Amino acid sequence: MKTQSKLYFYLTISTILLVIIAVWSLNTGVYNFNGASPYKILWEVIKGNENVSLSDKYVIWDVRAARIIMAILIGSMLAVSGTGLQGLFKNPLATGDLIGLTSGATLLAAIAIVLGGYFKQYLPEVIQFSLVGISAFIGAFLSMMLVYRISTSGGKTNVVMMLLTGVAITAIGFSITGFLIYISKDEQLRDLTFWNLGSLAAATWTKNIVLGIVLIISYVILIPKGKALNAMMLGEKDAQHLGINVERLKKQIIVIVALMVGTSVGFSGTIGFVGLIVPYILRLLFKSNYAFILPLSAVCGSVLLLTADTFSRSIVEPSELPIGILTALMGGPIFIAILIKFKKSL
Amino acid sequence: MKKIVLVVSVLLAVYSCKKAEGAKQENTTEAVSSETPKSNNKIVTLSGGITEIVSALGHEKEIVGTDVTSTYPESLKTTAKNLGHVRSITIEPIMAVNPTLILASDKDINPELMGKIKSSGIKAEVFKQEYSVEGTKKLIEQVAKAIGNTDYQKLNDKIDADLKQVQPLAKKPKVLFIYARGNMLMVSGTKTPMDALITLAGGQNAVTEFEDFKPLTPEAVVKANPDVLFFFSSGLEGAGGNEGALKMPGVSQTNAGKNKKIIAMDGGLVSGFGPRVGEAAVGLNKLLIENTK
């Protein structure tokens, strides 16, 4: 019980932090509401006040609020997918972008956009987004299977193999995506910056609903698995003896991580390092206790991405910095720190 | 951990400087705007050519925001907000200048931004832009209609009058347009504004094998064997002037390289295909005549 209440304490603290950042983010931007505060406008919009000007309503609701929610959803899923992968591979370096899941997702999403362009306009919006989302999921899933098959034998993961497989998938994905962008002249394919550095500028409520559904399904299954992942650290045999269905757990993690990474990439491009930074910081605080870092990474991922995105859209007003630049700036040093720390065990 | 603190503090420092700058800029923009606008329109123009048309029709004072390609008229620098590159513009900065009308070209606006503009409820028109004299005239007519101005014939007449000054060249020189941005060298194929302008000015495009822009390869340059190399002024400067251009891969083996025939014109003038298209053609025509003697 004591640990349980400790967990709730930390969850509450980080949620409060997230709310504070969301409030700051809502107030950040170049649009000026004729001197009125954005909070008041948002409140009027929520109340359904008809007197709010269309522009004000649009900026606060369809631009800023939609984008904040998207950052919260995607940041959370990226961080949790990183934590889940690290539990699966029993290694702090396993993240979606390093082992090639994001590249696989990008590649199939890009193919869906190029080929889907021919019949997409006849489909309802939800299906359109799902088309890219589903393709991205398949891409992430296939990459995941490939990496797992190549790098894991007898329940032991060879880290070097894991990372090198990621490098190979990333190289293949990059080249084919680059080629698709090169041949598709009529902007049906968003440019390389989007696929390599990510952006949340295209946030809409429709996308948020899809993301929200994916998040709920994933978390219902994954978040309670903290104790099982702790047991996995002892080794798969011992976990088996503790009554954990190891094979089933592994399959669940693989499918759910692919689902989360896939949908995130389909909507926001490649935003790297979130799945590395967040679990790393949480490990510094709570060691490798997955019962703690799994639920906490869900909230802290949102904190990180929302902060990064708010900076990215306000640092070079009126244009914006691709968000991947900021996350890589934070993630690079942490990646090196992990390498140094685990030099002997890699 | 220390590193994170460092990064965050650097970002914060940059951020606060930006904020301060922003505040300063806002104060200066409000001081300008001497003439009264013709109507209550507040227009955002997202293409150089369209910006020129709106200005030439006498509505320059109504323009509140433009994209990075809108370099002419220069007075817009102080009166309209530069929203950056059209490929990376997001919706909020556009909303921030409170436009009543957004005008863009189908050539360069990205579909995601278009979707956002549509759902914002602001009146927007996206014009099909063709790089030809007829296309320009059509565009002028459409833009004039969009901003409620019927007095556009004089612009078309001026284009015709300008084009009359283009002198035919005895031998059509082969012109290679090189788009230099940093270390990236691209050459213009067909269906680009440069291709159209070269033809208008009495030259011929040295590259006819492909459409649009493609990376320059030494062999292709040698094979095309242009008589004249054509640059944007800014691009030529960035590439190290005439010296730099002559050092570009393959150039030394071509007629243009051997005879050091390198010309440059203002990028906005060349690629706008707006009311100054006649002027641009005459300017290029003069340069071609000088460089083919």
Interface residues (C-beta under 8 A of the other chain):
Chain A: G29 V30 Y31 N32 L54 S55 Y58 V59 D62 V63 R64 K185 E187 Q188 R190 D191 T193 A201 A202 T204 L284 F311 R313 S314 I315 V316 E317 P318 S319 E320 L326 L329 M330 P333 I334 A337
Chain B: M1 K3 I4 V7 L11 V14 Y15 K18 G22 K81 N82 L83 G84 H85 R87 S88 I89 T90 I91 E92 P93 M95 A96 N98 N110 P111 E112 G115 K116 S119 S120 G121 I122 E211 D212
